Amino acid sequence: MSDRYQKLGQEIFSKYCSAEEYGPTMLPRAPRQTYIDAYPASDVPGASFQDERQRQADYEAEVTVYRALESLTDSGLIVLHKFEFTHDQYCICDSSHVRDKKKCKKCGNKFAREGESDFLVVGNGYFVLIEVKNMTPVDKDENDVALRELVGTFRKSVLQRTKVADLIKKIDDRAIVLQFSAYPNFSKESKYQFQLSYEEKDRLNNDEMSSIIFHEDISCRRAPISSYFDEWWKNNITQVVSEKMFNLEDHEKVRN
């Protein structure tokens, strides 16, 4: 049976995973095509394509992040685009959840989706969650409604990635999970807008700001194995994971 599993795994890897000499394994090989139609830049009489254009732009933002991840030089990474899991799958990992169709509506539908992540990156002993938000800077700094909506997109992304992080922790409570929200169309020059709202509750603190990936972080150079994002990854992922692993090993020595 184990030989059969190994053979199936090799077939899946060969068909769906990239196998470059350098760089991560991308699954799927190309960005999942959630939206591929092109629409006119402006509406025409009798027809509005505003929603379609927004969905198209959202998809293109994810493609930008996909390409940035693809450019990383760490060949030990596995990048999963559009990772999803059902409530039933979550319950398998969460022994504390009592399956009761009367009390839990999702328990009555084995296909009910529990959570998803735009990108789940699996590294050597750690996981990285990235939610992508297609937002551009607010036109006017005094537009507090737009500023609150901007911060709202970040708050929503936190909820989305927290669900996936919780799943990982249910499987292994010692797992190192790093979480980020990517704004590929948002420049660092305007990042102050995340902290500009009149209400304190609608402003991000510095810790929250440090979990945002901006346009400049993922602007890839044309060199085949080099990118701005590779430098960002080394500083914000590789170094942080190394420190966490060292602290974890040190803690184990003290406990033993």
QUILINWO-V104217 format. One record per residue. N is the residue number from 1. OMEGA is omega in whole degrees, 0 to 359 (* if undefined). Layout:
n = {N,N}
omega = {OMEGA,OMEGA}
This chain:
n = {1,2,3,4,5,6,7,8,9,10,11,12,13,14,15,16,17,18,19,20,21,22,23,24,25,26,27,28,29,30,31,32,33,34,35,36,37,38,39,40,41,42,43,44,45,46,47,48,49,50,51,52,53,54,55,56,57,58,59,60,61,62,63,64,65,66,67,68,69,70,71,72,73,74,75,76,77,78,79,80,81,82,83,84,85,86,87,88,89,90,91,92,93,94,95,96,97,98,99,100,101,102,103,104,105,106,107,108,109,110,111,112,113,114,115,116,117,118,119,120,121,122,123,124,125,126,127,128,129,130,131,132,133,134,135,136,137,138,139,140,141,142,143,144,145,146,147,148,149,150,151,152,153,154,155,156,157,158,159,160,161,162,163,164,165,166,167,168,169,170,171,172,173,174,175,176,177,178,179,180,181,182,183,184,185,186,187,188,189,190,191,192,193,194,195,196,197,198,199,200,201,202,203,204,205,206,207,208,209,210,211,212,213,214,215,216,217,218,219,220,221,222,223,224,225,226,227,228,229,230,231,232,233,234,235,236,237,238,239,240,241,242,243,244,245,246,247,248,249,250,251,252,253,254,255,256}
omega = {180,177,180,178,181,179,179,178,178,178,178,181,182,185,190,185,176,181,180,178,177,177,184,169,183,180,2,185,178,180,179,188,178,181,187,181,176,181,181,183,179,181,177,180,177,181,177,181,184,181,180,179,179,179,178,180,178,179,181,177,178,178,178,179,178,181,178,177,180,183,181,184,180,182,180,182,171,183,178,178,180,176,180,174,183,176,179,179,178,182,178,182,182,183,182,181,180,179,181,184,181,183,182,182,182,180,180,180,185,180,180,183,180,182,178,178,178,178,172,181,180,179,180,179,180,179,177,179,180,173,184,178,181,180,175,181,177,184,182,183,183,179,187,178,179,178,178,178,178,179,179,177,178,180,179,180,178,179,181,183,178,178,180,178,179,177,181,180,177,179,180,186,178,182,176,182,178,186,181,173,183,175,187,180,183,184,177,179,183,185,178,182,177,182,189,184,180,182,181,182,180,176,178,175,185,178,178,180,182,180,179,175,184,182,183,181,185,177,186,169,182,177,188,183,182,178,174,183,178,178,177,182,181,183,187,180,185,182,181,179,179,179,180,179,178,179,179,178,179,179,179,179,180,182,180,*}
